[in-house]
Amino acid sequence: MPQLLPLRLLESVGLRHPAAAVAADADGTSDPAPASAARPATTSPRPPAPASAETFSAETFSAAAVPGATFTEPSTDTGGPLDIDPRLERTGPLSIIAPRRIGESDLAVYPLSLGASVFGWTADGDTSLAILDRFAALGGDFIDTADSYVGGRSEVLIGKWMHERGNRDDVVVATKVGRHHENPGLGSVSIVRAVEASLERLQTDHIDLLYFHDDDPEVPLEDSLATAEWLIETGKVRYLGASNFSADRLIEARVLASAGLPKFVAIQTQYNLMHRAEFESALRIVAAAQGLAVMPYYALANGFLTGKYRSKSDLSADARSVRASAYVNRKGMRVLAVLDRIAAEHAVSPASVAIAWLLAKRTIVAPVASASRPEQVDGLMAAAGIRLTRAQMLELDRVSE
């Protein structure tokens, strides 16, 4: 369950100014601060989209840190930001899927990121290309991979697809560095070598969004960011993100960014109906305060939320099945029962509803989900067009607590 966060933490991340907090506590009320405008587009040939309602701006975070500034947090009873965007109409499906902006970047993407961890693994080369074709045909334009996925094979297949289709300018490519066995960690040499290798495998001259795959406590964060700054200045990388970083490290990164180093514009973290507590605490608070785009991975809980695994007999010895087995219990069956009913009401799959639940949350821009067959892509993409009712959202929240 979401944790009640202390006032000290809210003040430390800039969501609540001490003076404003005292004033609010005095009369028991607090007015939400207006959201700041997103930074205008500067370099991208892709048309920018309006800032998503799911994001706060980093200017809000910065203003709160200025002495004398006043800012009060629009909060829920968990001590965090409003979890469900109250401005969204929640009746009927969406006829037009608007792109969402990735944090303070000029990248605007379809609100579903195709996870490529299965390319060259559970999906062979031809199947991977067919999955990418189907994704693009349905309007998808955001691909998530890493240099460590199948030892780089995932990047090779994506590069082959972009080269053969001639569509590099039509897609946003995110990859991650830090886990490849040849270039481990976030030392300067490892980062530069990893990026050069990824560019070669992807057959491109730039990476749109580069994630640090994991925090590296052995390397000063300012050194890693300084290396990223050089890569951005040379045009090899456009924007920077963080994967599996703690709230404290994100705060440290923003402090370093105030001194001129690159800002993170996005974060990746595990978040789904079966795995909520890790994100719905300090991490969500900091992400909202800094205007970070959140890209939840394992959006379908290793396939469990598709409804594929409903009993022990459905499990096998493969890696995804083993991880999903942790959810084959009473709570998991209750969640699937609610997903099944809501999916029937919308005439979609349970997987679509599970992703739609994520997309209705503030700060979520594009959940990362993968497909092993082309026909599975349709259900993933359909999620962005689903408008869950407030009652359905609250029911999913309760059953998955």
C-alpha positions in Angstrom: 0.0 0.0 0.0 1.1 3.6 -0.5 3.0 4.9 2.5 2.2 8.1 4.4 5.2 10.2 3.8 6.6 12.6 6.4 6.4 16.3 6.0 10.2 16.5 6.1 10.4 14.4 2.9 7.8 16.5 1.1 9.8 19.6 2.0 13.1 18.0 0.9 11.9 17.3 -2.6 10.3 20.7 -3.0 6.7 19.6 -3.1 5.9 21.6 0.0 7.5 24.7 1.3 8.0 24.9 5.1 6.2 28.3 5.4 3.4 27.1 3.2 3.1 23.9 5.2 2.7 25.9 8.4 0.0 28.1 6.9 -1.8 25.1 5.5 -1.7 23.2 8.8 -2.9 26.2 10.6 -6.3 26.2 9.0 -6.3 22.7 7.7 -6.5 23.7 4.1 -4.1 23.8 1.2 -4.5 25.2 -2.3 -2.9 23.4 -5.2 -0.3 25.3 -7.1 -0.7 25.9 -10.9 1.3 23.6 -13.1 4.1 25.4 -15.0 4.3 25.3 -18.8 6.5 22.7 -20.3 9.8 23.7 -21.9 9.3 24.5 -25.5 10.7 22.3 -28.2 14.1 23.2 -29.6 15.8 20.6 -31.7 13.5 17.8 -32.6 12.1 17.4 -36.2 9.2 15.6 -34.6 6.1 17.7 -33.9 5.9 18.5 -30.2 2.8 17.5 -28.2 1.2 19.5 -25.4 2.6 18.5 -22.0 0.7 15.6 -20.7 -1.8 16.1 -17.9 0.1 13.2 -16.1 3.2 15.3 -15.6 4.3 18.1 -13.3 7.0 20.5 -14.6 10.5 20.7 -13.2 10.0 24.4 -13.0 7.5 23.8 -10.2 10.2 21.8 -8.4 12.8 24.5 -8.9 10.4 27.3 -7.8 9.7 25.4 -4.6 13.4 25.3 -3.9 13.8 29.1 -4.1 13.9 30.8 -0.8 10.7 32.8 -0.2 8.7 30.9 -2.9 5.4 29.4 -1.8 4.1 26.1 -3.1 1.6 23.7 -1.7 1.1 20.2 -2.8 -2.1 18.9 -4.4 -2.1 15.8 -2.2 -4.1 12.7 -1.5 -4.5 10.9 1.9 -1.2 9.1 1.2 0.8 12.3 1.3 1.6 12.1 -2.4 0.4 13.9 -5.5 -3.0 13.3 -6.9 -2.9 9.8 -8.2 -5.7 9.9 -10.8 -5.9 13.0 -13.0 -9.2 14.7 -12.0 -9.4 16.6 -15.3 -9.8 13.5 -17.4 -13.3 12.6 -18.6 -13.9 9.0 -17.9 -16.8 8.0 -20.2 -16.4 6.2 -23.4 -13.3 5.2 -25.4 -10.8 7.6 -26.9 -11.2 8.1 -30.6 -7.9 9.9 -31.0 -4.8 8.9 -29.1 -2.7 12.0 -28.3 1.0 11.6 -28.0 2.6 12.3 -24.6 5.6 14.4 -23.9 8.6 12.7 -22.3 9.3 15.0 -19.3 11.2 18.2 -20.2 12.3 16.9 -23.6 10.8 17.7 -27.0 10.1 14.0 -27.6 6.4 13.1 -28.0 5.4 9.5 -28.2 2.4 7.1 -28.4 1.6 6.2 -24.8 2.9 2.6 -25.1 6.5 1.6 -25.3 7.3 -1.6 -27.0 9.7 -3.6 -24.8 12.3 -5.4 -26.9 13.8 -7.6 -24.2 12.2 -10.7 -26.0 13.8 -9.9 -29.4 16.3 -12.7 -30.2 15.1 -14.6 -27.1 11.5 -15.8 -27.0 10.9 -14.1 -30.3 13.3 -15.1 -33.1 14.6 -12.6 -35.7 11.7 -12.9 -38.2 9.1 -12.8 -35.5 10.7 -9.7 -33.9 10.6 -7.8 -37.2 7.0 -8.8 -37.7 6.2 -7.5 -34.1 7.9 -4.2 -34.9 5.9 -4.0 -38.2 2.7 -4.5 -36.4 3.6 -2.0 -33.7 4.4 0.7 -36.3 1.3 -0.1 -38.4 -0.9 0.6 -35.3 0.7 3.9 -34.6 3.5 2.9 -32.2 6.7 4.9 -32.3 8.5 4.3 -29.0 10.9 1.3 -28.7 12.6 0.3 -25.4 15.7 -1.9 -25.4 19.1 -2.2 -23.7 22.6 -3.1 -24.6 22.4 -6.2 -22.3 19.2 -7.7 -23.8 20.3 -11.0 -25.3 23.9 -9.7 -25.3 23.0 -6.9 -27.8 20.9 -9.0 -30.1 17.8 -7.0 -29.4 19.5 -3.8 -30.6 20.8 -5.6 -33.7 17.3 -6.6 -34.7 15.9 -3.1 -34.1 18.7 -1.6 -36.1 18.1 -4.1 -39.0 14.4 -3.2 -38.9 15.0 0.6 -39.0 17.6 0.3 -41.7 15.4 -2.0 -44.0 12.3 0.1 -43.4 14.1 3.5 -43.6 12.0 4.8 -40.7 14.7 5.9 -38.2 13.2 9.5 -38.1 9.7 8.1 -37.3 10.6 6.3 -34.1 12.0 7.2 -30.7 14.6 4.7 -29.5 15.4 4.3 -25.9 18.2 2.0 -24.8 20.1 1.4 -21.5 23.7 1.0 -20.6 25.5 -0.3 -17.5 24.7 -4.0 -17.6 26.5 -5.3 -20.6 29.3 -7.7 -19.6 31.8 -5.9 -21.8 31.0 -2.4 -20.5 29.7 -2.8 -17.0 28.8 0.1 -14.7 28.6 3.8 -15.2 32.3 4.7 -15.3 33.1 7.2 -18.1 35.0 4.7 -20.2 32.2 2.1 -19.9 29.5 4.6 -20.8 31.3 5.9 -23.9 32.2 2.4 -25.1 28.6 1.1 -24.4 27.0 4.0 -26.3 29.4 3.6 -29.3 28.6 -0.2 -29.4 24.8 0.5 -29.2 25.0 3.0 -32.0 26.7 0.5 -34.2 24.2 -2.3 -33.4 21.2 0.1 -33.9 22.7 1.4 -37.2 22.0 5.0 -36.2 24.0 8.1 -35.3 22.1 9.0 -32.2 20.1 7.6 -29.3 16.9 9.5 -28.4 16.7 8.5 -24.8 19.7 6.9 -23.0 19.0 5.3 -19.6 21.5 4.5 -16.9 20.3 0.9 -16.4 21.1 0.8 -12.7 22.6 3.1 -10.2 26.4 2.5 -9.7 27.4 3.4 -6.2 31.1 2.8 -7.1 31.1 5.8 -9.5 30.3 9.4 -8.4 27.1 10.4 -10.0 28.6 13.7 -11.2 31.2 11.8 -13.2 28.5 9.7 -15.0 26.4 12.8 -15.7 29.5 14.7 -17.0 30.1 11.8 -19.5 26.5 12.0 -20.6 26.9 15.7 -21.1 29.7 15.1 -23.5 27.7 12.5 -25.4 24.8 15.0 -25.6 27.0 17.8 -26.8 28.4 15.5 -29.6 24.9 14.6 -30.7 25.3 10.9 -29.9 22.6 11.1 -27.2 19.6 13.4 -27.1 18.2 13.0 -23.6 19.0 11.1 -20.4 16.9 8.8 -18.2 17.4 6.7 -15.1 16.3 3.1 -14.5 16.1 1.6 -11.0 17.3 4.7 -9.2 16.1 5.5 -5.7 14.3 8.7 -4.8 17.4 10.0 -2.9 19.6 9.5 -6.0 17.1 11.3 -8.1 17.2 14.3 -5.7 21.0 14.2 -5.9 20.9 14.2 -9.6 18.6 17.2 -9.7 21.0 19.1 -7.4 23.8 18.3 -9.8 21.7 19.4 -12.7 21.3 22.8 -11.1 25.0 23.2 -11.4 24.8 22.6 -15.2 25.0 18.8 -15.6 22.3 17.1 -17.7 18.9 16.5 -16.2 17.1 13.1 -16.2 13.9 13.5 -18.1 12.5 10.0 -17.5 12.7 7.1 -15.1 12.0 3.5 -15.4 10.8 1.5 -12.4 8.8 -1.7 -11.8 5.1 -0.8 -11.4 1.9 -2.7 -12.1 -1.2 -3.9 -10.3 0.7 -6.6 -8.5 3.7 -4.5 -7.6 2.8 -1.1 -6.3 4.5 -0.2 -3.0 7.9 0.4 -4.5 6.8 3.3 -6.7 3.8 4.6 -4.7 6.0 6.2 -2.0 8.9 8.5 -2.1 9.7 7.7 -5.8 6.4 8.8 -7.0 6.6 12.1 -5.0 10.1 12.9 -6.4 9.1 11.9 -10.0 6.1 14.2 -9.9 8.1 17.1 -8.3 10.9 16.9 -10.9 8.5 16.5 -13.9 10.0 13.1 -14.8 8.2 10.9 -17.3 7.6 7.5 -15.7 7.9 4.4 -17.9 6.8 1.4 -15.8 8.4 -1.9 -16.8 6.9 -5.3 -16.1 3.6 -3.5 -16.8 1.9 -6.9 -17.1 3.7 -8.5 -14.2 5.7 -10.9 -16.4 2.6 -11.9 -18.3 0.4 -12.6 -15.2 -2.0 -9.8 -15.9 -2.7 -11.2 -19.3 -4.6 -13.9 -17.6 -2.3 -16.6 -18.9 -1.4 -18.0 -15.5 -4.4 -18.9 -13.4 -3.2 -22.0 -11.6 0.0 -23.8 -10.9 -0.7 -26.1 -13.9 -0.4 -23.1 -16.2 3.2 -22.5 -15.2 6.2 -23.8 -17.0 10.0 -23.7 -16.4 10.8 -20.6 -18.6 12.0 -17.5 -16.9 8.8 -15.4 -17.4 6.6 -18.2 -16.0 8.9 -18.6 -12.9 8.6 -14.9 -12.2 4.9 -14.9 -12.7 4.4 -17.8 -10.3 4.8 -15.4 -7.4 1.4 -13.9 -8.2 -0.5 -17.2 -8.6 -2.2 -16.8 -5.2 -5.5 -15.6 -3.7 -4.7 -11.9 -4.2 -3.7 -12.6 -7.8 -6.9 -14.4 -8.5 -8.9 -11.5 -7.0 -7.1 -9.1 -9.3 -7.7 -11.2 -12.4 -11.4 -11.6 -11.5 -11.8 -7.8 -11.5 -9.7 -7.4 -14.6 -11.8 -10.0 -16.4 -15.1 -8.2 -15.5 -13.9 -4.8 -16.5 -12.3 -6.1 -19.7 -15.7 -7.7 -20.6 -17.4 -4.3 -20.0 -15.0 -2.6 -22.5 -14.8 -5.6 -24.9 -11.0 -5.7 -24.6 -8.4 -8.1 -23.1 -7.4 -8.1 -19.4 -3.9 -6.9 -20.5 -5.4 -3.8 -22.1 -7.2 -2.9 -18.9 -4.0 -3.5 -16.8 -2.1 -1.0 -19.0 -5.1 1.4 -19.1 -5.0 1.5 -15.3 -1.3 2.6 -15.5 -2.0 5.2 -18.1 -4.7 6.8 -15.9 -2.1 7.5 -13.2 -0.4 10.8 -13.0 3.2 11.0 -14.2 2.9 7.7 -16.2 3.8 8.5 -19.9 4.3 5.1 -21.6 4.3 1.7 -19.9 6.8 -0.7 -21.3 5.2 -4.0 -22.5 6.5 -6.7 -24.8 5.0 -9.2 -27.2 6.2 -12.6 -28.3 3.9 -12.7 -31.3 2.6 -9.9 -33.7 -1.0 -10.6 -32.8 -0.3 -9.8 -29.1 0.6 -6.2 -30.1 -3.1 -5.3 -30.7 -4.1 -5.7 -27.1 -1.2 -3.7 -25.9 -1.9 -0.8 -28.2 -5.6 -0.8 -27.5 -4.9 0.2 -23.9 -4.3 3.8 -24.8 -7.8 4.2 -26.1 -9.6 2.8 -23.0 -11.2 5.3 -20.6 -11.8 3.5 -17.3 -14.5 4.9 -15.1 -13.5 6.3 -11.7 -15.4 3.4 -10.1 -13.3 1.0 -12.1 -10.1 2.7 -11.2 -11.0 2.7 -7.5 -12.0 -1.0 -7.6 -8.7 -1.9 -9.2 -6.8 0.2 -6.7 -8.6 -1.6 -3.8 -8.3 -5.2 -5.0 -4.6 -4.7 -5.8 -3.6 -3.2 -2.4 
